[in-house]
């Protein structure tokens, strides 16, 4: 199992799956995890393969949280503003 955690293409495949899942269930939740997995997968091409699996998961968690916070800041509504709909899509 530890060999699979340190495989770069597995992280990139997980990023692709999470990106597809984000398109099916939108909300910028899975996109943060997809970005974190993609960054870990790209970093696995370098010296990150020397770390233990628990350290790799910690790096994945930190990168996912950071990317989710950046996405939330970029795509959120301005403070105090509420999204309202004036018309129905069926009208």
Residue frames as a rotation matrix with the C-alpha (Angstrom) as fourth column:
UNK 1
0.563 0.826 0.000 0.00
0.826 -0.563 0.000 0.00
0.000 0.000 -1.000 0.00
UNK 2
0.384 -0.488 -0.784 2.86
0.208 -0.781 0.588 2.40
-0.899 -0.389 -0.199 0.76
UNK 3
-0.675 -0.642 0.363 4.16
0.475 -0.002 0.880 1.95
-0.564 0.767 0.306 -2.78
UNK 4
-0.072 0.734 0.676 0.82
0.963 -0.124 0.238 3.06
0.258 0.668 -0.698 -4.21
UNK 5
0.719 0.339 -0.607 0.82
0.559 -0.800 0.216 6.22
-0.413 -0.495 -0.765 -2.07
UNK 6
0.046 -0.815 -0.578 4.18
-0.052 -0.580 0.813 7.24
-0.998 -0.007 -0.069 -3.52
UNK 7
-0.408 -0.112 0.906 3.15
0.842 0.337 0.420 6.69
-0.352 0.935 -0.043 -7.14
UNK 8
-0.821 -0.007 -0.572 2.81
-0.056 -0.994 0.092 10.00
-0.569 0.107 0.815 -8.99
UNK 9
-0.850 0.500 -0.168 0.33
-0.214 -0.036 0.976 8.84
0.482 0.865 0.138 -11.62
UNK 10
-0.394 0.728 -0.561 -2.06
0.841 0.532 0.101 7.56
0.372 -0.432 -0.822 -8.96
UNK 11
-0.418 0.195 -0.887 -2.30
0.532 -0.739 -0.413 11.05
-0.736 -0.645 0.206 -7.46
UNK 12
-0.858 0.091 -0.506 -2.92
-0.414 -0.706 0.575 12.57
-0.305 0.702 0.643 -10.89
UNK 13
-0.706 0.657 -0.264 -5.60
0.234 0.568 0.789 9.95
0.669 0.495 -0.554 -11.63
UNK 14
-0.291 0.587 -0.755 -7.26
0.945 0.055 -0.321 10.78
-0.147 -0.807 -0.571 -8.30
UNK 15
-0.651 0.015 -0.759 -7.13
0.045 -0.997 -0.059 14.48
-0.758 -0.073 0.648 -9.24
UNK 16
-0.906 0.325 -0.272 -8.84
-0.320 -0.104 0.942 13.70
0.277 0.940 0.198 -12.55
UNK 17
-0.467 0.758 -0.455 -11.55
0.678 0.637 0.367 11.65
0.568 -0.138 -0.811 -10.85
UNK 18
-0.304 0.331 -0.893 -12.14
0.786 -0.443 -0.432 14.38
-0.539 -0.833 -0.126 -8.26
UNK 19
-0.844 -0.028 -0.535 -12.30
-0.227 -0.886 0.404 16.99
-0.485 0.463 0.742 -11.04
UNK 20
-0.753 0.621 -0.217 -14.93
-0.006 0.323 0.946 14.95
0.658 0.714 -0.240 -12.87
UNK 21
-0.302 0.634 -0.712 -16.83
0.929 0.363 -0.072 14.50
0.213 -0.683 -0.699 -9.62
UNK 22
-0.620 0.033 -0.784 -16.77
0.324 -0.899 -0.294 18.28
-0.715 -0.436 0.547 -9.17
UNK 23
-0.909 0.308 -0.281 -18.43
-0.400 -0.452 0.797 18.71
0.119 0.837 0.534 -12.56
UNK 24
-0.465 0.769 -0.440 -21.16
0.396 0.624 0.673 16.25
0.792 0.139 -0.595 -11.61
UNK 25
0.463 0.553 -0.693 -21.68
0.866 -0.117 0.486 17.69
0.188 -0.825 -0.533 -8.11
UNK 26
-0.104 -0.580 0.808 -20.65
0.394 -0.770 -0.502 21.37
0.913 0.266 0.308 -8.32
UNK 27
0.910 0.410 -0.063 -19.89
0.242 -0.400 0.884 23.44
0.338 -0.819 -0.463 -5.26
UNK 28
0.315 -0.900 0.302 -16.09
-0.504 -0.428 -0.750 23.88
0.804 0.084 -0.589 -5.18
UNK 29
0.680 -0.097 0.727 -15.73
-0.654 0.369 0.661 21.14
-0.332 -0.924 0.187 -2.59
UNK 30
0.745 -0.383 0.547 -14.12
0.420 0.905 0.062 18.40
-0.518 0.184 0.835 -4.67
UNK 31
0.809 -0.444 0.385 -12.16
0.201 -0.407 -0.891 20.93
0.552 0.798 -0.240 -6.73
UNK 32
0.531 -0.628 0.569 -9.99
-0.836 -0.499 0.229 21.80
0.140 -0.598 -0.789 -3.73
UNK 33
0.451 -0.338 0.826 -9.17
-0.253 0.839 0.482 18.13
-0.856 -0.426 0.293 -3.22
UNK 34
0.839 -0.118 0.531 -8.51
0.525 0.431 -0.734 17.74
-0.142 0.895 0.423 -6.96
UNK 35
0.717 -0.609 0.338 -6.06
-0.329 -0.724 -0.607 20.63
0.615 0.324 -0.719 -6.95
UNK 36
0.409 -0.562 0.720 -4.34
-0.852 0.049 0.522 19.24
-0.328 -0.826 -0.459 -3.85
UNK 37
0.578 -0.158 0.801 -4.03
0.155 0.984 0.082 15.78
-0.801 0.077 0.594 -5.43
UNK 38
0.886 -0.257 0.387 -2.71
0.382 -0.070 -0.921 17.27
0.263 0.964 0.037 -8.68
UNK 39
0.587 -0.698 0.410 -0.09
-0.690 -0.696 -0.198 19.30
0.424 -0.167 -0.890 -6.83
UNK 40
0.343 -0.448 0.825 1.00
-0.602 0.570 0.560 16.26
-0.721 -0.689 -0.074 -4.82
UNK 41
0.765 -0.010 0.644 1.13
0.400 0.791 -0.463 14.19
-0.504 0.612 0.609 -8.02
UNK 42
0.813 -0.497 0.303 3.34
0.042 -0.470 -0.882 16.77
0.580 0.730 -0.361 -9.71
UNK 43
0.412 -0.674 0.612 5.52
-0.904 -0.386 0.184 17.04
0.112 -0.630 -0.769 -6.61
UNK 44
0.672 -0.131 0.729 5.91
-0.190 0.921 0.341 13.25
-0.715 -0.368 0.594 -6.58
UNK 45
0.900 -0.397 0.179 7.96
0.288 0.235 -0.928 13.59
0.326 0.887 0.326 -9.75
UNK 46
0.241 -0.826 0.510 10.62
-0.484 -0.558 -0.674 15.29
0.841 -0.085 -0.534 -7.60
UNK 47
-0.700 -0.712 -0.061 12.01
-0.266 0.339 -0.902 14.67
0.663 -0.615 -0.427 -4.13
UNK 48
-0.102 0.735 0.671 8.62
-0.987 -0.157 0.022 14.16
0.122 -0.660 0.741 -2.44
UNK 49
0.524 0.294 -0.799 8.88
-0.363 0.926 0.103 10.40
0.771 0.236 0.592 -3.08
UNK 50
-0.475 -0.805 -0.356 11.40
0.064 0.371 -0.926 10.18
0.878 -0.463 -0.125 -0.23
UNK 51
-0.560 0.327 0.761 8.78
-0.804 -0.436 -0.404 11.09
0.200 -0.838 0.507 2.38
UNK 52
-0.932 0.299 0.204 6.64
0.172 0.862 -0.478 8.66
-0.318 -0.410 -0.855 4.34
UNK 53
-0.523 0.802 0.288 3.01
0.621 0.128 0.773 8.06
0.584 0.583 -0.565 3.30
UNK 54
0.251 0.637 -0.729 1.71
0.953 -0.296 0.070 9.90
-0.171 -0.712 -0.681 6.37
UNK 55
-0.393 -0.457 -0.798 3.78
0.290 -0.885 0.364 12.97
-0.873 -0.088 0.480 5.48
UNK 56
-0.967 0.083 0.241 2.46
0.227 -0.154 0.962 12.82
0.117 0.985 0.130 1.91
UNK 57
-0.093 0.994 -0.064 -1.13
0.877 0.113 0.468 12.72
0.472 -0.013 -0.882 3.20
UNK 58
0.127 0.072 -0.989 -0.38
0.743 -0.668 0.047 15.68
-0.658 -0.741 -0.139 5.47
UNK 59
-0.810 -0.460 -0.364 0.98
0.081 -0.702 0.707 17.66
-0.581 0.543 0.606 2.51
UNK 60
-0.725 0.623 0.293 -2.12
0.495 0.176 0.851 16.68
0.478 0.762 -0.436 0.51
UNK 61
0.165 0.825 -0.541 -4.41
0.986 -0.116 0.123 17.88
0.039 -0.554 -0.832 3.31
UNK 62
-0.152 -0.296 -0.943 -2.58
0.443 -0.873 0.202 21.20
-0.883 -0.387 0.264 3.63
UNK 63
-0.968 -0.240 -0.068 -2.57
0.039 -0.413 0.910 21.83
-0.247 0.879 0.409 -0.13
UNK 64
-0.472 0.868 0.156 -6.24
0.728 0.284 0.624 20.87
0.497 0.408 -0.766 -0.43
UNK 65
0.240 0.550 -0.800 -7.25
0.902 -0.431 -0.026 23.20
-0.359 -0.716 -0.599 2.38
UNK 66
-0.451 -0.488 -0.747 -5.19
0.199 -0.871 0.449 26.06
-0.870 0.054 0.490 0.96
UNK 67
-0.981 0.098 0.165 -6.62
0.153 -0.118 0.981 25.62
0.116 0.988 0.101 -2.53
UNK 68
-0.153 0.981 -0.116 -10.18
0.926 0.183 0.331 25.40
0.346 -0.056 -0.937 -1.15
UNK 69
0.134 0.162 -0.978 -9.68
0.687 -0.727 -0.026 28.63
-0.715 -0.668 -0.209 0.78
UNK 70
-0.793 -0.452 -0.408 -8.31
0.001 -0.671 0.741 30.37
-0.609 0.587 0.533 -2.33
UNK 71
-0.781 0.568 0.259 -11.25
0.457 0.238 0.857 29.12
0.425 0.788 -0.446 -4.42
UNK 72
0.085 0.848 -0.524 -13.69
0.996 -0.086 0.023 30.29
-0.026 -0.523 -0.852 -1.78
UNK 73
-0.159 -0.214 -0.964 -12.13
0.363 -0.921 0.145 33.75
-0.918 -0.327 0.224 -1.70
UNK 74
-0.956 -0.268 -0.123 -12.11
-0.019 -0.361 0.932 34.05
-0.294 0.893 0.340 -5.51
UNK 75
-0.755 0.655 -0.002 -15.62
0.216 0.251 0.944 32.74
0.619 0.712 -0.331 -6.23
UNK 76
-0.392 0.655 -0.646 -17.59
0.894 0.105 -0.436 33.87
-0.217 -0.748 -0.627 -3.18
UNK 77
0.439 0.627 0.643 -20.04
0.671 -0.705 0.230 36.75
0.598 0.331 -0.730 -3.17
UNK 78
-0.439 -0.561 0.702 -18.93
-0.052 -0.764 -0.643 40.08
0.897 -0.319 0.307 -1.71
UNK 79
-0.867 0.016 -0.499 -19.36
0.482 0.283 -0.829 40.29
0.128 -0.959 -0.253 2.05
UNK 80
-0.655 0.687 -0.315 -22.93
-0.065 -0.467 -0.882 40.92
-0.753 -0.557 0.351 3.13
UNK 81
-0.403 0.505 -0.764 -24.38
-0.915 -0.248 0.319 40.20
-0.029 0.827 0.562 -0.29
UNK 82
-0.262 0.439 0.859 -26.99
-0.165 0.857 -0.488 37.48
-0.951 -0.270 -0.152 -0.76
UNK 83
-0.992 -0.060 -0.111 -27.64
-0.121 0.205 0.971 35.65
-0.035 0.977 -0.211 -4.00
UNK 84
-0.205 0.977 0.051 -31.24
-0.171 0.016 -0.985 36.12
-0.964 -0.211 0.164 -5.11
UNK 85
-0.856 0.036 0.516 -33.14
0.488 0.382 0.785 34.95
-0.169 0.924 -0.344 -8.16
UNK 86
-0.651 0.608 -0.455 -35.68
-0.499 -0.794 -0.347 37.25
-0.572 0.001 0.820 -9.83
UNK 87
0.206 0.724 -0.659 -37.08
-0.977 0.184 -0.104 34.75
0.047 0.665 0.745 -12.28
UNK 88
0.332 0.012 0.943 -37.61
-0.289 0.953 0.090 31.04
-0.898 -0.303 0.319 -12.60
UNK 89
-0.726 -0.683 -0.085 -35.82
-0.333 0.241 0.911 29.04
-0.602 0.690 -0.403 -15.25
UNK 90
-0.601 0.569 0.561 -39.18
0.713 0.699 0.056 27.63
-0.360 0.434 -0.826 -16.39
UNK 91
0.229 0.721 -0.654 -40.71
0.251 -0.693 -0.676 31.07
-0.940 -0.009 -0.340 -17.09
